[in-house]
Structure formats: structure tokens, C-alpha cells
Amino acid sequence: MPYVLPVLALLGQLSAFIFLTLSIASGLYYLSELVEEHSVLSAKVLRRLIYAVILVQALLWLVDGFPFYLTLLGIASHGVYMTNLRHFPIVKLTDPWFLMSCGLVIANHWLWFRHFSDAPTYSRSNDRILRDRYTYTPQPSFTEIASYFGLCVWLVPFALFVSLSAGENVLPSMGSEYATGEREGVGGGPAFKKGHRRRNTGMAKAAVNSTREWISENGAVLGLWRHENVRTF
């Protein structure tokens, strides 16, 4: 019975998971940088992407017989996602439309997962000759299901997550009044010195930086390395 090979396989799986995680984090950072440099173009791309997904969902209902109410929920959800483009790329994390978008992402994932998890259906034929026969409706393949989830359920929310900037990191301008709910330097808010500005930070980049800081601080507490100030991207 081999003993070394299973350990080697476990180390290989762990290494693959670490490299995959780092690759995803690097990709999120790179996409966030592109959006910051081309915010106007990104807004146009996101809006057209939403229109394309709505069209695909309507075609799936008309041609492939997808359930009407789930399709209607998906189309309405993408309409709610589009409301986050009103002040693009700034988003207020307590905005009801943003919170509703987060809830709809979870609801769409759960409902469509339940739909595709159902057993294959049988329906009685209406033909008089085939009166006692049943027609079998096959389930979509794993590739088809994964493609639907990736393009019609997750693509737009993921693109918004990469593109939008949290309200706490915006420039002190009219946009920041919307994002923070108060003027900078008024009502107890922090006053910015003349010439001092903060760049917009995408939520994806902020998540990557927060994760790096958390790993650095906890690793220092455990004595794995010496604590140093972590430079953000």
C-alpha cells in the first residue's frame, strides 16, 4: 500500500488551490485597474451586457421552454442590477437598490439550482393514438447548466462587483456626497486638506487588500513572520 504518493497528491492539491486563489485575486485586481482607467467605457459595456443577458433569457423562454416565472425573475433582477449604474462607478453600500441586488443574486442562484436539480419530467401525450404514452424531457448537461449559471446568473453581478467602487473611498466631490451621505468636513466628517485626495478603490481591489492585511496580521500573531505594514496595491 503506497504511503508517500497520497501525501504527494494532497500537497499537489493544496498547491493548486493556492495558485488558483492567487490567480483569481490577481485577475480581480487587474480588471479593477482597467475599470478605474476606463470608467465611461466600462459603464457602456456593462449596460450592453445586461441587455444581452436579458435577450438571451427571453430566447431561452421562447425557444427552449424555460419556466416563465423564473425567467421573469431573472429579467427583473438584471433591471435592478442596472440601477447600480446610476452613479457609476460609485455605489453606496447601504443603498436599497444595491442591497436588493445582493439579495436577488442569492435568490436567482438558489431557485435556478433547484430547477436544474429536479428529476427528469414525464408528461402525458395529448395525441389520441399515443394516449397512454408519456414524453420524456431530458435534463440539460452539466456543461449547459454551468454555461447558463456563468453567463445568465453570475456574469453581471460579478462584473458589477469588479467595477463598482465603495462609497467610503471616493473623491471629495458631489459624487462623494451621494456615496457617504454627508459633506466632507461638515457634520463631524473628516476634513480633507487642500490638494489631498483619495482615489476611487474598487470593491474587488479593496477585498484583495483587506485579505492580504488580514493574513499578514494573523500570521504575525501566530509568529509565522514579523509584522510589517502591508502596502496595498
C-alpha positions in Angstrom: 0.0 0.0 0.0 1.6 3.3 -1.0 2.1 5.9 1.7 4.2 8.7 0.0 2.0 9.1 -3.1 -1.2 10.0 -1.2 0.7 12.7 0.7 2.3 14.0 -2.5 -1.2 14.1 -4.1 -2.5 16.1 -1.1 0.4 18.6 -1.4 -0.3 18.9 -5.1 -4.0 19.7 -4.5 -3.1 22.2 -1.8 -0.6 23.9 -4.1 -3.1 24.0 -7.0 -5.7 25.6 -4.7 -3.2 28.3 -3.5 -2.1 29.1 -7.1 -5.7 29.2 -8.3 -6.6 31.6 -5.4 -3.7 33.9 -6.2 -4.6 33.9 -9.9 -8.2 34.9 -9.2 -7.0 37.7 -6.9 -4.6 39.0 -9.5 -7.2 38.9 -12.2 -9.7 40.8 -10.0 -7.0 43.4 -9.3 -6.1 43.8 -13.0 -9.8 44.1 -14.0 -10.4 46.7 -11.3 -7.5 48.7 -12.6 -8.9 48.6 -16.1 -12.3 49.8 -14.9 -10.7 52.7 -13.0 -8.9 53.9 -16.1 -11.8 53.5 -18.5 -14.9 54.1 -16.3 -17.1 55.5 -19.1 -16.4 52.7 -21.5 -16.9 50.2 -18.6 -20.4 51.6 -17.9 -21.3 51.2 -21.6 -20.1 47.7 -21.7 -22.0 46.7 -18.5 -25.2 48.3 -19.8 -25.0 46.4 -23.1 -24.0 43.2 -21.3 -27.2 43.5 -19.2 -29.3 44.0 -22.4 -27.6 40.9 -24.0 -28.3 38.7 -21.0 -32.0 39.8 -20.9 -32.3 38.9 -24.6 -30.8 35.5 -24.0 -33.1 34.8 -21.2 -36.1 35.8 -23.3 -35.0 33.5 -26.1 -34.5 30.6 -23.7 -38.1 31.0 -22.6 -39.5 31.4 -26.1 -37.4 28.7 -27.8 -36.3 26.2 -25.1 -39.3 26.4 -22.9 -37.6 27.7 -19.7 -40.0 28.4 -16.8 -41.8 31.7 -17.3 -41.7 32.9 -13.7 -38.0 32.1 -13.2 -37.2 33.8 -16.5 -39.3 36.9 -15.4 -37.4 36.9 -12.1 -34.0 36.8 -14.0 -35.0 39.7 -16.3 -36.3 41.8 -13.4 -33.1 41.1 -11.5 -31.0 42.4 -14.3 -33.2 45.5 -14.4 -32.4 46.0 -10.7 -28.7 45.4 -11.4 -28.8 48.2 -14.0 -29.9 50.7 -11.3 -26.4 50.4 -9.8 -25.1 52.2 -12.9 -26.8 55.5 -12.0 -23.7 56.9 -10.3 -21.2 54.5 -11.8 -18.6 53.6 -10.6 -19.6 54.9 -7.2 -22.0 52.8 -5.1 -23.4 53.4 -1.6 -23.3 50.1 0.3 -26.5 51.0 2.2 -28.4 51.9 -1.0 -31.6 49.8 -1.1 -31.1 49.0 -4.8 -27.6 47.7 -4.1 -28.9 45.6 -1.2 -31.8 44.3 -3.3 -29.3 43.4 -6.0 -27.3 41.3 -3.5 -30.5 39.5 -2.4 -31.5 38.8 -6.0 -28.2 37.2 -6.8 -28.7 34.7 -4.0 -32.3 34.1 -4.9 -31.6 33.5 -8.6 -28.8 31.1 -7.8 -30.9 29.1 -5.3 -34.0 29.0 -7.5 -32.2 28.1 -10.7 -30.2 25.5 -8.8 -33.4 23.9 -7.5 -34.9 24.0 -11.0 -31.9 22.2 -12.6 -31.7 19.7 -9.7 -35.2 18.4 -10.2 -35.6 14.9 -11.7 -36.4 14.5 -15.4 -40.1 15.2 -16.0 -42.6 13.0 -17.8 -45.8 14.4 -19.3 -48.8 12.5 -20.8 -49.1 12.9 -24.6 -52.3 14.6 -25.9 -52.3 12.5 -29.1 -55.2 10.0 -29.2 -53.1 7.3 -30.7 -50.3 7.9 -28.0 -52.8 8.5 -25.2 -51.2 6.1 -22.8 -47.6 7.1 -23.5 -45.5 9.6 -21.7 -43.0 12.0 -23.2 -39.6 12.3 -21.5 -38.0 15.7 -21.1 -34.2 15.2 -20.6 -32.2 17.3 -18.2 -29.6 19.7 -19.6 -25.9 18.5 -19.5 -23.5 19.8 -16.8 -21.8 22.0 -19.5 -25.1 23.6 -20.4 -26.1 24.2 -16.8 -22.7 25.6 -15.9 -22.8 27.9 -19.0 -26.2 29.2 -18.0 -25.1 29.9 -14.5 -21.9 31.6 -15.6 -23.5 33.8 -18.3 -27.0 34.5 -17.2 -26.8 34.3 -13.4 -23.3 35.2 -12.2 -21.7 37.3 -15.1 -23.4 40.7 -14.5 -23.2 40.6 -10.6 -19.5 39.6 -10.9 -18.8 42.4 -13.4 -20.5 44.9 -11.1 -18.5 43.7 -8.1 -15.3 44.2 -10.0 -16.4 47.6 -11.5 -18.1 49.4 -8.6 -16.2 51.5 -6.0 -17.2 51.6 -2.4 -18.6 54.9 -1.2 -16.0 55.3 1.6 -13.2 55.6 -0.9 -14.4 58.2 -3.3 -13.1 61.7 -4.0 -14.5 64.6 -2.0 -16.9 65.8 -4.6 -20.6 65.8 -5.5 -20.3 62.0 -6.1 -18.9 61.5 -2.6 -21.9 63.3 -1.1 -24.1 60.7 -2.6 -21.8 57.8 -1.6 -21.2 58.9 2.0 -24.4 60.7 2.8 -22.6 63.8 4.2 -20.3 66.5 3.0 -16.6 66.1 3.8 -15.6 68.3 6.7 -19.2 69.1 7.7 -21.2 67.4 10.4 -18.3 65.7 12.1 -17.0 64.2 8.9 -13.2 64.2 8.3 -12.0 67.4 6.5 -9.6 66.9 3.7 -6.6 69.2 3.4 -6.3 71.3 0.3 -4.8 69.2 -2.5 -5.3 65.9 -0.6 -7.4 63.4 -2.5 -8.2 59.7 -2.3 -8.5 57.6 -5.4 -11.6 55.5 -6.1 -10.9 52.0 -4.9 -12.9 49.2 -6.5 -14.6 46.7 -4.2 -12.7 43.8 -5.7 -9.4 45.6 -5.1 -10.5 46.5 -1.6 -11.4 42.9 -0.9 -8.0 41.7 -2.1 -6.2 44.3 0.0 -8.3 43.5 3.1 -7.5 39.8 2.7 -3.8 40.5 2.4 -3.8 42.6 5.6 -5.8 40.0 7.5 -3.4 37.3 6.5 -0.4 39.5 7.4 -1.7 40.4 10.8 -2.8 36.9 11.8 0.4 35.4 10.6 2.4 37.9 12.7 0.2 37.0 15.8 0.9 33.3 15.2 4.6 34.0 14.9 4.9 32.9 11.2 6.6 36.1 10.2 7.5 39.5 11.5 4.7 42.1 11.4 5.2 44.8 8.8 3.0 47.4 7.3 1.3 45.9 4.3 1.4 48.0 1.3 -1.8 48.0 -0.7 -1.9 47.6 -4.5 
